[in-house]
Amino acid sequence: HFNTVSKVLHMLPRKQKYKFVFVLLMGVVAALIEVVGVGSVAPFLGVASYPKIIHNNMILSKAYDFLGFTTDKNFVIFLGLAVLAFIATTNSFKAFNRMITIRFTSRCRHILATQLMDGYLRQKYVFFLHRGTHEFVKNINGEIQNIFATVFQPFIEFTASLVQICFFSIFLIYMNPFVS
């Protein structure tokens, strides 16, 4: 499938190639944010189950003092809301990233369909004599749609998932190499 993606990229204008790189980078950022979001849950659960950690941990202790909290319970509630807000933000970013990916692939699909239609319109009359219109419609609508639905967009999503797996693996090894 990488060969097909490479061929499609070759047919796209330079601007779309740059956008392809941007979409891939957005996937990497989304994967990194996802790891941070998931990684924030475990420390929060640790603090929620044993609030004394707040005063033993330098970062939590400084945050507790800086924000002016007077009770551990209020600080734990604050941390819980912060983690929920971060996870909501993460999901919003993932939805935004998904929208960008879909818009990008739809635009690329439109560009290639237009190029193919232009190519058909430049053909001599003889080219059309032994072909039915269904063949042209199938190529313009069906084949291009098929390439983007089964190869191009899944490639972008697979790349982002692969990066996410790498980030999660690094995070798990960092947190507990023996268990990982």
Secondary structure as UniProt FT lines:
FT   HELIX           2..11
FT   HELIX           14..49
FT   TURN            51..52
FT   HELIX           53..56
FT   HELIX           58..66
FT   TURN            67..68
FT   HELIX           72..121
FT   HELIX           125..129
FT   HELIX           133..137
FT   HELIX           138..143
FT   HELIX           144..147
FT   HELIX           148..152
FT   HELIX           153..175
FT   TURN            177..179
//
